[in-house]
Amino acid sequence: MGQLAVNSQNTLQKSGQRSDSLSVYGEGEFSKPVFVKSLKDLQQSFPQLPVGFYDTLHDRLVENRFTDQRLKDAVGNVIDTCKYPMPTIANIISYDKVVKRYTYNEMCDLAMQCGPKTWDNYGSLKTVEGRVYWISRAEAEQYGIKIKKP
């Protein structure tokens, strides 16, 4: 999935995520070729969508700082799972993959429950605001998230 740009807590809450999770996509800007391909896929799959749908979708994607990969995955998910005759913008915008993030106090609680070796299974990362969180090393590796080595 590429490098993760660590989202701020405010951004996480704004996009509807819980504040204890981190989007594996990060934030960014989608490219014009990916947007055009996504529109083509949506138009072919849902030809009855009104033209105005795509203008509003574009604005919402920009506002929610979608990346190329998140846009591709969101459109693919809608095409694969839409149960209604037509998808809504919310069906696309709400798509995300997240990993659980832990504060230092939560990690201490986890280590008390599971033992001190728990720390070996998590790595830390710092947000733009300077807050430090821990996420699973396995998930970090799976999604290409850079974390601090022990």
N, C-alpha and C positions, 0 to 999 in steps of 0.2 A: 504493500500500500504506500510505500514511500515514507518520508520523514513526517513525524507528527509535530505540528506547531501547537504547543500546549495552550489550550483555551483558558481564558480567565473564568473565574467562578460566575461573574455576571453574565458572560456569554452562555455558559452552560445553562443557567437558569432561564435566560431569555429564550433559548431554543427549545425549552420544554423538558430538558433533562433534569434529573435530580442533581443536587449539588455534590453528591458523593460519586459522581461518574464523570468519565472523560471520554469525549468522542475520539474514536480511532482515526477519524478523518482530519482532525484539526480544523483550521479555518483557512480560507484563501479565496481565490477567484477561479471560476471555471473558464475554460477557453472557448472561443467562438466555435471551433470545429466540433468540440464535444457537445456544445449546446445545440448546434445545427443537427448533428447526428441524433441526439436525444429527441428533438422535435420531430424529426423524420420517423423515428421509431414509434413515438406516441401517435402521430398522424396515421401511420399505417395500421396500428393496433386499434385505435379508437377514432375512426374517420369522422364521427359525428361531433367531435369536440369543436366548440365555436372558436373562431379566429382570436377573439379577445382573451381566451384562456391562455394563450401562449405569451401574450404581452404581460399579463398579470403574473404568470409563472416566472417569467424572466425577472421581474421586479422582486418577487419573493425570494428567488434563488440568490440574487445579489444581496438583498437585505440579510439573509441568513448565512451569507459567506460560504456558500457551497464550493467544494473543490470538484475537480473533474471526476475523481473516483467516486465521490459520494453521489454526484449527479448520475453517473452511469449506473451505479448500484440501485439508486432510488427508482429510476425509470425501469430498469430490469425487474425490480421487485413489483412495481405497479402492473407491469405487463403480465407478470406471472401470477399475481394474486388478486387482481381487482375482481370483486364479486358483483359489482353493479354494472349497468350498461356503460357508464362512463366514470373515469376516475375524477377525483377532486384535486385541487392544488394541495390540500392538506395531506392527501395520500402520498404525495411526492415529498413535500417539505418535512413531514414528520419522520421520514426514514433516517435512521442513524444506527450505528453500531457503537456501543460504549463498553468501557471497562470500568470496573469498580476501582475507586481510588480511596486510600486510607490516610487519615491524619496520623501524626506521631502517637497521640493518645490511643487511637483505634488500633494501631500496630502493637502498642504495649499491651493492650487488652487481649489481642489475638495471641501474642507471645505467652501471656499468662495462661491462657486456655490450652494452647497447643504445644508450648515449649519454646525455648529460646532459638531453636533451629529454624523457627518460622521466619526469622529475619533473612535467612539464606534464600528463601523463595520469593522475596520481594526486592525491588529496587526503587530508588527515590528519583524524583524529578522535581524541578522547580518551575513554578508558573512565572509569568511576566511580572506579577505583583510581588514575587519573592517568596510565596508560600511553598512549602515542601510537602509533597505527597508521596505515597508508596503505591506501586501497582505490581501485580503478579509478573514475575520474570517470564513465565510461559506466555502470558498474553502480550507482553512487550515484544517478545521475539516473534510471535505469530503476526503481529500487526506492524512490525518495524518501528516500534517506539523506542527512542533512545533513553535509557535510564542509567543512573549512576551505578558503577560496578562496586561490589563490596570492598 
